[in-house]
Amino acid sequence: VIDVLKSDEDGQSARLRGTYRGCWRGLYAEAVGGEMDMTNTSSSIGQVLESWTETTLAGLSVTNNKRSASSSSENEKDSAARILVIGLGCGQLVSFLRNHVDNAELRVIESSRSMVDIATEYFHFPPSLLCCVSVVDPSEFVKSQCSGDQDVGDLFDTVIVNVCSIDDTFPHLLLNDDFFSGLISILSNHPAATLLVNPGKDVEAVSLLVDRACKSIKGKKYSGQMLVLREHLLRDHTASDDEGVIVAARRREWSLTVDDWQREHMGEDAQSSGAMDVAAAQRTQVVRLEKFLSSEDIAMVRAVAEAELASMGKEEASADGGSALEAHTESWKVLYLQSKNVFRRKLPALRQRILDTVRRVDESHWNLFDKVDHVNIRVVEYHQMDEFGELADPRHYDLNSLLTMDIMLSEDDAFEGGDLQTLEEADGTLRKHEFKRGDALIFVSHKYHCVGRVRSGRRNVMVLEFWYGPERQCSHRCERFGGEICNRDPGQSSYTRQYQNSYVLKEHVTSSTPLPFRLGSVARHKGESRESLELLWEPCGSADEDVAKDKPASVSEGQSTDKPSDAFACFGSDSDSDGDEVVTDIASSINKKQVKDKALGDAFACFGSDSESDDDR
């Protein structure tokens, strides 16, 4: 059992614990049964899954929602999801299923007593779940389940096989027709009953066996169907890197789409962001609006940003969302202008023009706004990139937003590099987009985009995202759309009152925790031997301590309680309170916000200055 401190490309670190058989093969050796984040074990046991493989095994398991929706019996036992897991591993997947599938009946088969002891001693596998674990050979167990007439109570709604060996190969003793036919035969008649197999490197062999087992179902009205599911890769991988694959099957024909998954796992009334499928978004084009902002418009935006920075005094840029000024890196900082309703209060005419324009562009190209009840501004970001600043990830996208608008504020010769680029689906190349001062680029938020490294100078851009949710006032890029509550937003109480009829969900009393992820994209992939589906899982839910569900946030004294407009009123005009300062003229704005002594200079120390002269500033 070995702990390894690992960091990803975003600089996030974690202490990951894994179990290895034989000689340890180095930092990137494949752990038996997966890895577990030991950074904060008190909160992570059964709450998070580290790999795409385990996420897919859990995400496609029959939940209590699917079970109860199709069960006509009032018996609680009849409506409980029965899940068989072959291969305990470190126990994280089993603990996760116990926590996230309400009233689940779990049965775990593990061939090695040592793995049970290791899971308990080193991976905090709950002793209360040991009663679900049987140490027995998997093939003997399946054979015993298939002998004689089966009782309905012996059938399972989900069968998970996760038994790959040290070299990530499927055990050869289990690669036979009897084993896989037995797995299919112990699936229940529930319409969503599913077999899920982690084949490791033996994808082709396992696929053939599962496919044969599906086609050999006897005495059944429906023939089974197999799907090969692959990981939708968001990072550049080499041929030697591991790619997650799951072989899935049901006893009847089935399809897997984002909408299908949402209905089965989250119910008809579940909230959806309305964002375009990630795979489909790659086929869309970027729309360029030349000279969308005039020099006067840009001056007003800069004046508002500079005034906000000056009012912060010596406040440091934070990386945790506590301040409206966030430092992504030393060379890249962002000021959130939607914080405390600044953008709406001080630039109402510009805000309205942006909203009207984005709506027209959407109607002409994508019609995403028609698919949700409400569309508002999610975030208004004032970006500054200095030398070496970049958004390097070529597969970055704006999760859960509908459309994104980038507006160039810098002079054309103010910087070198810093090209906005999109990843082209056809050939995998990065396409640079012409982007001059005052231009606006509008694109589907789930389209991959990045920003090249700034070689010299300073790059200032304003970025707005539009989403299904309230117009936020919190000092960060909020992740809580629809009816979800953000305790950092001073306007949350008014949103809750206004949208309670639109966003309300049916009450569901459950002892389980909602899944912290959802299926975000399903794309068809044509391989050499057979077609497969690429799945992308996206985070969701309240993983944040500052976020509550159905519990309005309190509004502190002095914080804004502006009442948002009704549905789509963001495309109409609002009257501003008498105390709000509206920036309409650059000269009067600067006079009103004239800053004395060194406060302005100190505030700009984190951003730098466009001018050496205090008077010019």
C-alpha positions in Angstrom: 0.0 0.0 0.0 1.7 3.2 -1.2 0.8 6.9 -0.9 1.8 9.1 -3.8 1.6 12.9 -3.9 0.3 13.8 -7.3 -0.5 17.2 -9.0 -2.5 17.9 -12.1 -1.9 20.4 -14.8 -4.1 22.9 -12.9 -1.8 22.8 -9.9 -4.2 20.8 -7.7 -2.4 18.3 -5.5 -3.7 15.3 -3.6 -2.2 12.3 -1.6 -3.5 9.3 -3.5 -3.3 5.8 -1.9 -3.1 2.7 -4.0 -2.6 -1.1 -3.6 0.0 -2.8 -5.7 1.0 -6.5 -6.2 4.6 -7.5 -6.8 7.2 -4.9 -7.5 6.0 -1.3 -7.6 6.5 -0.1 -11.1 6.8 3.7 -10.4 4.6 6.8 -10.0 2.2 5.9 -12.8 1.8 2.2 -12.0 -1.9 1.1 -12.1 -3.2 0.5 -8.6 -5.3 -2.7 -8.0 -8.8 -1.6 -7.3 -8.2 2.1 -7.9 -6.8 4.9 -5.9 -8.2 6.9 -3.0 -7.6 10.6 -2.0 -6.3 10.5 1.5 -5.9 14.3 1.8 -9.1 14.6 3.9 -10.4 11.1 4.6 -13.0 12.3 7.1 -15.0 13.9 4.2 -14.0 11.8 1.2 -14.9 8.3 2.3 -17.6 7.2 -0.1 -18.1 10.7 -1.4 -15.7 11.0 -4.3 -14.4 8.7 -7.0 -11.0 9.2 -8.5 -11.2 7.6 -11.9 -13.5 7.8 -15.0 -13.9 4.0 -14.7 -15.3 4.0 -11.2 -17.4 7.1 -12.0 -19.0 5.3 -15.0 -19.6 2.2 -13.0 -21.4 4.2 -10.3 -23.1 6.6 -12.8 -24.7 3.8 -14.8 -25.8 1.7 -11.8 -29.5 1.4 -11.2 -30.5 4.0 -8.6 -33.5 4.0 -6.3 -35.0 6.6 -8.6 -35.0 4.2 -11.5 -36.2 1.3 -9.3 -39.1 3.1 -7.6 -40.2 4.7 -10.9 -40.9 1.4 -12.5 -42.1 -0.5 -9.4 -45.8 -0.8 -8.8 -45.3 -2.4 -5.4 -45.5 -0.4 -2.2 -43.1 -2.9 -0.5 -39.9 -1.0 0.3 -37.8 -4.1 -0.4 -39.3 -4.5 -3.8 -38.4 -0.9 -4.8 -34.8 -1.1 -3.4 -32.0 -1.3 -6.0 -30.2 -4.6 -5.8 -26.5 -4.2 -6.8 -23.9 -6.9 -7.2 -20.3 -5.8 -7.2 -17.6 -8.4 -8.1 -14.3 -7.1 -7.0 -14.0 -5.0 -3.8 -10.8 -3.2 -4.7 -10.1 -0.5 -2.1 -13.8 -0.4 -1.2 -14.4 3.2 -2.4 -16.9 2.3 -5.1 -18.9 0.2 -2.7 -18.9 2.9 -0.1 -20.0 5.4 -2.7 -22.9 3.3 -3.8 -24.0 2.9 -0.2 -24.0 6.7 0.3 -25.6 7.7 -3.0 -28.2 4.9 -3.7 -31.0 5.2 -1.2 -31.9 1.9 0.5 -29.6 -0.1 -1.8 -29.2 -3.8 -1.3 -25.5 -4.4 -1.8 -23.8 -7.8 -2.4 -20.0 -7.8 -2.8 -18.0 -10.8 -4.1 -14.2 -10.7 -3.5 -11.9 -13.6 -4.2 -9.1 -12.4 -1.9 -9.3 -12.2 1.9 -6.2 -10.0 1.8 -8.0 -7.3 -0.3 -10.9 -7.2 2.3 -8.3 -6.7 5.1 -6.5 -4.0 3.2 -9.7 -2.1 2.3 -10.7 -2.1 6.0 -7.3 -1.3 7.5 -5.8 1.1 5.0 -8.8 2.6 3.0 -11.3 3.1 5.9 -13.8 0.7 4.4 -16.7 0.9 6.9 -17.0 -2.2 9.1 -20.8 -1.9 8.8 -20.5 -3.0 5.2 -18.5 -6.1 5.9 -21.8 -8.0 6.2 -22.3 -7.4 2.5 -18.9 -8.9 1.5 -18.4 -12.6 0.7 -15.0 -14.1 0.0 -15.6 -16.6 -2.8 -14.5 -17.3 -6.3 -16.5 -15.1 -8.7 -17.1 -17.9 -11.2 -18.3 -20.3 -8.5 -20.7 -17.6 -7.2 -22.2 -16.9 -10.6 -22.5 -20.6 -11.3 -24.4 -21.1 -8.0 -26.7 -18.2 -8.8 -27.5 -19.8 -12.2 -28.2 -23.3 -10.9 -31.9 -24.3 -10.7 -34.9 -22.0 -10.8 -34.0 -18.5 -9.7 -36.1 -16.6 -7.3 -36.8 -12.9 -8.3 -35.1 -12.0 -5.0 -31.8 -13.5 -6.3 -31.7 -11.3 -9.4 -29.8 -8.0 -9.5 -30.6 -4.6 -11.0 -26.9 -3.8 -11.5 -24.0 -6.2 -11.9 -20.6 -4.6 -11.7 -17.4 -6.6 -12.6 -14.3 -4.7 -11.6 -11.6 -7.4 -11.2 -8.6 -6.4 -13.4 -5.2 -7.7 -12.3 -1.9 -5.9 -11.7 -1.2 -5.4 -15.4 -4.7 -4.1 -16.0 -5.8 -7.3 -17.8 -9.0 -9.2 -17.2 -8.5 -12.5 -15.3 -8.1 -15.3 -17.9 -10.0 -17.8 -15.8 -13.1 -15.6 -16.2 -12.8 -15.1 -19.9 -15.4 -17.8 -20.9 -19.0 -17.9 -22.2 -20.3 -19.6 -19.1 -19.3 -16.8 -16.8 -20.6 -14.0 -19.0 -23.9 -15.8 -19.9 -24.3 -16.3 -16.2 -23.8 -12.5 -15.5 -26.6 -11.7 -18.1 -28.9 -14.3 -16.7 -28.8 -12.9 -13.1 -29.9 -9.5 -14.2 -33.4 -8.7 -13.1 -36.3 -7.9 -15.5 -36.1 -4.2 -14.5 -36.0 -2.3 -17.8 -32.8 -0.5 -16.8 -31.0 -3.5 -15.3 -27.4 -3.2 -16.5 -24.2 -5.3 -16.6 -21.1 -3.1 -16.3 -17.7 -4.7 -16.9 -14.2 -3.1 -16.6 -12.3 -5.1 -19.2 -8.9 -3.4 -18.6 -6.8 -4.0 -21.7 -8.9 -7.0 -22.8 -11.6 -4.8 -24.4 -12.0 -6.9 -27.5 -12.2 -10.3 -25.7 -14.7 -9.1 -23.1 -16.8 -7.3 -25.8 -17.1 -10.5 -27.8 -18.1 -12.6 -24.8 -20.7 -10.0 -23.6 -22.1 -9.6 -27.1 -22.5 -13.4 -27.4 -24.1 -13.6 -24.0 -26.7 -10.9 -25.0 -27.6 -12.7 -28.2 -28.0 -16.1 -26.5 -30.7 -15.1 -24.1 -33.3 -17.8 -24.2 -36.9 -17.7 -23.5 -37.0 -13.9 -23.3 -39.1 -11.5 -25.2 -36.2 -9.1 -25.9 -32.7 -9.7 -27.0 -29.9 -8.1 -25.1 -27.7 -5.3 -26.4 -24.1 -4.4 -25.6 -22.4 -0.9 -25.7 -18.7 -0.2 -25.5 -18.2 3.0 -23.5 -15.0 5.0 -23.6 -13.6 8.0 -21.8 -14.0 11.4 -23.4 -10.5 12.7 -23.0 -10.1 16.4 -22.0 -6.3 16.3 -21.8 -3.7 15.4 -24.4 -2.9 11.7 -24.0 -0.1 9.6 -25.5 -0.6 6.1 -26.8 0.9 4.7 -23.6 -1.6 6.5 -21.3 -4.5 4.5 -19.9 -7.9 5.3 -21.4 -11.0 4.2 -19.5 -13.3 1.7 -21.1 -16.5 0.0 -19.8 -18.4 -2.8 -21.6 -22.1 -2.4 -20.7 -25.2 -4.5 -21.5 -28.9 -4.8 -20.9 -31.3 -7.7 -21.5 -33.2 -5.6 -24.1 -32.3 -2.9 -26.7 -31.3 0.4 -25.2 -29.8 3.7 -26.1 -27.6 6.0 -24.0 -28.0 9.8 -24.4 -27.7 12.6 -21.9 -31.5 13.0 -21.8 -32.0 9.3 -21.2 -29.5 9.3 -18.3 -31.1 12.3 -16.8 -34.6 10.9 -16.9 -33.4 7.6 -15.4 -31.2 8.9 -12.7 -32.5 12.4 -11.8 -36.2 12.2 -12.8 -38.3 14.2 -15.2 -38.2 17.3 -12.9 -34.5 17.4 -12.5 -32.8 20.7 -13.3 -30.7 20.9 -16.4 -28.3 23.7 -17.4 -29.7 23.6 -21.0 -26.1 23.8 -22.3 -25.2 22.2 -25.6 -23.7 18.7 -25.6 -19.9 19.1 -25.5 -19.4 16.9 -28.6 -22.1 18.8 -30.5 -20.6 22.2 -29.4 -17.3 21.4 -31.2 -19.2 21.5 -34.6 -20.3 25.1 -34.0 -18.7 28.3 -35.3 -17.5 31.4 -33.5 -19.3 34.6 -34.4 -17.3 37.8 -34.7 -18.9 41.2 -34.3 -16.4 43.9 -35.5 -16.1 47.1 -33.5 -19.0 46.1 -31.2 -17.7 48.5 -28.5 -16.6 52.1 -29.3 -13.6 53.8 -27.8 -16.0 55.6 -25.4 -17.6 52.2 -24.4 -14.2 50.7 -23.6 -13.3 53.8 -21.6 -16.4 53.5 -19.5 -15.7 49.8 -18.8 -12.1 50.6 -17.8 -13.3 53.4 -15.6 -15.7 51.1 -13.7 -13.0 48.5 -13.3 -10.4 51.0 -12.2 -12.8 52.5 -9.7 -13.6 49.0 -8.2 -9.9 48.3 -7.9 -9.2 51.6 -6.3 -12.0 51.0 -3.7 -10.3 47.8 -2.7 -7.3 49.7 -1.6 -4.5 47.2 -0.8 -6.7 44.2 -0.9 -4.8 41.2 -2.3 -6.0 39.1 -5.2 -7.3 35.8 -3.9 -7.3 32.3 -5.3 -10.3 31.1 -3.3 -13.1 33.4 -4.4 -13.2 35.4 -1.2 -12.4 38.7 -3.1 -13.8 40.1 -6.3 -10.2 40.1 -7.5 -8.9 36.6 -8.3 -5.3 35.7 -9.2 -5.3 32.6 -11.5 -1.5 33.0 -11.8 1.1 35.8 -11.2 0.5 36.9 -14.8 -3.3 36.4 -15.1 -5.8 38.2 -12.8 -9.5 38.6 -13.0 -11.9 41.2 -11.5 -15.5 40.0 -11.2 -17.6 43.0 -12.2 -20.9 41.3 -11.5 -19.9 41.3 -7.8 -22.4 43.4 -5.7 -24.3 44.2 -8.9 -21.6 46.6 -10.1 -22.0 46.0 -13.8 -25.8 46.2 -13.7 -25.8 49.3 -11.6 -23.1 51.3 -13.3 -23.3 50.3 -16.9 -27.0 49.5 -17.5 -27.2 50.7 -21.1 -24.2 48.7 -22.1 -25.5 45.7 -20.2 -28.8 45.9 -22.1 -27.1 46.3 -25.5 -25.0 43.2 -24.8 -28.1 41.2 -23.8 -30.0 42.2 -26.8 -27.1 41.4 -29.1 -26.4 38.0 -27.6 -30.1 37.1 -28.0 -30.1 38.1 -31.6 -27.0 36.1 -32.3 -28.4 33.1 -30.6 -31.6 33.2 -32.6 -29.6 33.4 -35.8 -27.3 30.5 -35.0 -28.1 28.1 -32.1 -31.5 28.8 -30.4 -30.1 27.7 -27.1 -32.0 30.4 -25.1 -35.3 28.8 -26.3 -34.5 25.6 -24.5 -34.6 27.0 -20.9 -37.0 29.2 -19.0 -34.7 32.0 -17.9 -31.4 33.4 -19.3 -29.3 35.8 -17.4 -25.7 37.0 -17.1 -23.7 34.5 -15.0 -20.5 36.3 -14.7 -18.7 39.5 -16.0 -15.0 39.1 -15.9 -12.4 41.8 -16.4 -9.3 39.9 -17.5 -5.7 41.1 -17.5 -2.9 38.9 -18.8 0.6 40.1 -18.6 3.7 38.5 -20.1 3.6 34.7 -19.8 -0.1 34.8 -19.0 -2.1 32.1 -20.9 -5.1 29.7 -20.7 -3.1 26.7 -22.0 -5.7 23.9 -21.9 -6.9 23.4 -25.5 -10.0 21.5 -24.2 -11.1 24.2 -21.7 -14.8 25.0 -21.9 -17.3 27.0 -19.8 -19.2 24.3 -17.9 -23.0 24.9 -17.6 -23.1 28.2 -19.5 -25.0 28.6 -22.7 -23.1 31.2 -24.6 -19.8 33.1 -23.9 -18.9 36.6 -25.2 -15.3 37.9 -25.2 -14.8 41.6 -25.9 -11.3 43.0 -26.6 -10.5 46.1 -24.6 -6.8 46.5 -25.4 -5.2 48.4 -28.3 -4.2 46.2 -31.2 -0.5 46.9 -30.5 -0.7 46.7 -26.8 0.5 43.1 -26.6 1.9 40.3 -28.6 0.6 36.7 -28.6 -2.5 36.0 -26.5 -4.5 34.7 -29.4 -8.0 33.3 -28.7 -8.0 29.8 -30.3 -10.6 27.0 -30.7 -9.9 23.4 -31.2 -11.1 22.3 -34.5 -13.0 18.9 -34.5 -12.0 17.9 -38.1 -8.2 17.8 -37.7 -7.5 18.6 -34.1 -5.7 21.8 -34.8 -6.0 25.1 -33.0 -7.6 27.9 -35.0 -6.7 31.5 -34.2 -9.5 34.0 -34.3 -9.1 37.6 -35.4 -9.8 39.7 -32.4 -9.2 43.5 -32.5 -10.0 46.3 -30.1 -13.7 46.6 -29.6 -14.5 43.3 -31.3 -16.8 40.8 -29.7 -16.5 37.0 -30.2 -19.6 35.0 -29.3 -19.5 31.2 -29.1 -21.2 28.2 -27.6 -19.8 28.0 -24.1 -19.1 24.2 -24.3 -16.9 24.7 -27.4 -13.2 24.1 -26.5 -11.2 27.3 -26.4 -7.9 28.6 -25.0 -5.7 31.6 -25.0 -2.1 31.5 -26.2 0.8 32.8 -24.2 1.2 36.6 -24.0 4.7 37.2 -25.2 4.9 40.8 -24.3 2.6 43.7 -23.2 -0.8 43.5 -21.5 -4.0 41.9 -22.7 -7.3 43.2 -21.3 -10.6 41.4 -22.2 -14.1 41.5 -20.8 -15.7 38.0 -20.7 -19.5 37.5 -20.1 -21.2 34.1 -19.8 -25.0 33.6 -20.1 -26.8 30.8 -18.4 -30.0 29.3 -17.1 -30.0 30.9 -13.6 -30.2 34.2 -11.8 -28.0 37.2 -12.6 -25.4 36.6 -10.0 -23.9 39.2 -7.7 -21.3 36.9 -6.0 -17.6 37.6 -6.2 -16.7 34.5 -8.1 -17.7 32.4 -11.1 -20.8 30.8 -9.6 -21.5 27.1 -10.1 -25.1 27.1 -8.8 -27.6 27.4 -11.6 -31.4 27.0 -11.6 -32.8 26.7 -8.1 -29.5 26.0 -6.4 -28.5 28.4 -3.6 -25.3 30.3 -3.4 -24.6 31.7 0.1 -22.0 34.1 -1.3 -24.6 36.0 -3.4 -26.2 38.9 -1.6 -29.2 38.8 -3.9 -30.0 35.1 -3.3 -33.1 35.7 -1.2 -34.8 37.7 -3.9 -33.9 35.1 -6.5 -35.4 32.4 -4.4 -38.7 34.4 -4.0 -38.8 35.3 -7.7 -38.1 32.0 -9.2 -39.5 29.6 -6.7 -42.4 28.5 -8.9 -40.1 28.0 -12.0 -37.2 26.2 -10.3 -39.0 24.2 -7.6 -38.5 20.5 -7.6 -40.7 17.8 -6.3 -39.8 17.0 -2.7 -38.0 13.7 -2.4 -37.2 12.5 1.1 -34.2 10.2 1.0 -31.3 9.2 3.2 -28.9 9.1 0.3 -26.8 11.9 -1.1 -27.4 13.2 -4.6 -24.7 12.2 -7.2 -21.9 14.8 -7.3 -21.7 14.4 -11.0 -23.9 14.0 -14.1 -23.5 12.8 -17.6 -22.5 15.8 -19.7 -21.8 14.4 -23.1 -22.3 11.2 -25.2 -20.5 11.1 -28.6 -20.2 8.2 -31.1 -16.8 7.0 -31.9 -16.0 4.7 -34.8 -13.1 2.5 -34.0 -11.3 -0.1 -36.0 -13.4 -3.1 -34.8 -16.6 -1.6 -33.5 -18.4 1.6 -32.7 -18.3 2.9 -29.2 -19.7 5.8 -27.2 -17.5 8.4 -25.5 -18.8 9.6 -22.2 -17.9 12.8 -20.4 -19.0 13.2 -16.7 -19.4 16.7 -15.3 -19.4 17.8 -11.7 -22.7 19.0 -10.1 -24.4 19.2 -6.7 -23.3 20.8 -3.5 -19.8 19.8 -2.9 -19.1 23.3 -1.6 -19.6 24.0 2.1 -20.8 27.5 1.2 -23.7 26.1 -0.8 -27.0 24.9 0.5 -30.1 23.6 -1.3 -33.6 25.1 -0.7 -32.2 27.3 2.1 -32.1 30.9 1.2 -29.0 32.9 2.1 -29.3 35.7 4.6 -28.6 39.2 3.3 -26.1 41.1 5.4 -26.6 44.8 6.2 -25.4 47.0 3.5 -25.5 44.3 0.8 -27.6 44.8 -2.3 -31.1 43.3 -2.4 -31.9 44.4 -5.9 -34.9 42.4 -7.1 -34.1 40.7 -10.4 -36.4 41.1 -13.3 -38.9 38.6 -14.3 -38.2 35.9 -16.8 -36.4 37.3 -19.8 -36.6 40.8 -18.3 -32.9 40.8 -18.7 -33.7 41.7 -22.3 -35.7 44.7 -21.2 -34.6 47.7 -19.2 -34.7 48.3 -15.5 -34.9 51.4 -13.5 -32.0 52.0 -11.2 -32.2 53.1 -7.6 -31.4 56.7 -6.8 -28.2 55.8 -5.0 -26.8 53.9 -8.0 -24.1 55.6 -10.0 -24.6 55.1 -13.7 -21.5 55.7 -15.9 -22.6 57.5 -19.0 -19.7 60.0 -19.5 -16.1 59.1 -19.0 -15.1 62.6 -17.8 -17.8 62.9 -15.1 -17.2 59.3 -14.1 -13.5 60.0 -13.4 -14.3 63.2 -11.5 -16.8 61.4 -9.3 -14.5 58.6 -8.6 -11.3 60.6 -8.3 -9.0 58.9 -5.8 -6.7 60.7 -3.5 -3.2 59.8 -2.3 -1.8 56.3 -3.1 -5.0 54.1 -2.8 -5.3 53.8 -6.5 -1.7 53.0 -7.1 -1.8 50.3 -4.3 -4.9 48.7 -5.8 -3.3 48.6 -9.2 -0.1 47.1 -7.9 -1.6 43.6 -8.4 -2.7 44.5 -12.0 0.1 46.8 -13.0 -0.5 50.1 -14.7 -1.1 51.2 -18.3 0.5 54.5 -17.6 3.4 55.8 -15.6 1.7 59.1 -14.8 -0.6 59.4 -11.8 -2.3 62.3 -13.5 -3.0 60.2 -16.6 -4.3 57.5 -14.4 
